[in-house]
Structures are given as structure tokens and as C-alpha cells.
């Protein structure tokens, strides 16, 4: 009788665990909230068509004073078209900052662009 009780208890526990797991929402990578990030806004001159040795560039940069950062447009056709239109103009970019290790350029500073617009004239 004791063995039967253990089997019934184990089956009940297994059923409870399965029910909890089935009811728990599973978050995909897209649903995960970023816990740490550096959100930036940069006002500077946009340049497209940039090339680098070994392809170590996103092809788009923004220069603000002596600081130059790459812009990652993530293949967004609208952002790419807008960047090409605003080439060599003063723009305001917002996005998330990240660093990437390179070979020719030891540390690449990259902004994953969320918004891009021409800067307002003063």
C-alpha cells in the first residue's frame, strides 16, 4: 500500500508541475524587456556611404564635434532612405548605444537607431 501511495503522490505532483508550466506565460526574445541599456540622443552631421577596412562599419555615421559614432539602421528601409536623403545634413538621432569589438578599430561605438530626423533650423 505504501508504494501505491508514493506512485499516486508522484503522479499528482507531476500533474501539478505540468499544469503550472502550461499556465505560465513563455516570453520570447522579442517580449523580453531590456533590463540595462544606454539610451542616447545625438545631434550632429550625418554621413552615409562610409567604407572601412574589413567591412568594420555600418556604413552610416554621425559626427558631433570630435565624436564619431556609427549608426545601425537595422535594415529598416524607411530609415535607410531617410538617412540617404539627409546625408551631410545636421540631424537628431535617438537610440540605444552599444560597443562592439573590432579588429582595425579596437572599439566601435554604435547607436541602434530608433528615430532619425533633420535638426530644426535656429
Secondary structure, 3 states (H helix, E strand, C coil): CHHHHHHHHHHHHHHHHHHHHHHCCCCCCCCCCCCCCCEEEEEEEEEECCCCHHHCCCCEEEEECCEEEEEECCCCHHHHHHHHHCCCCEEEEEEEEEEEECCCCCEEEEEEEEEEEECCCC
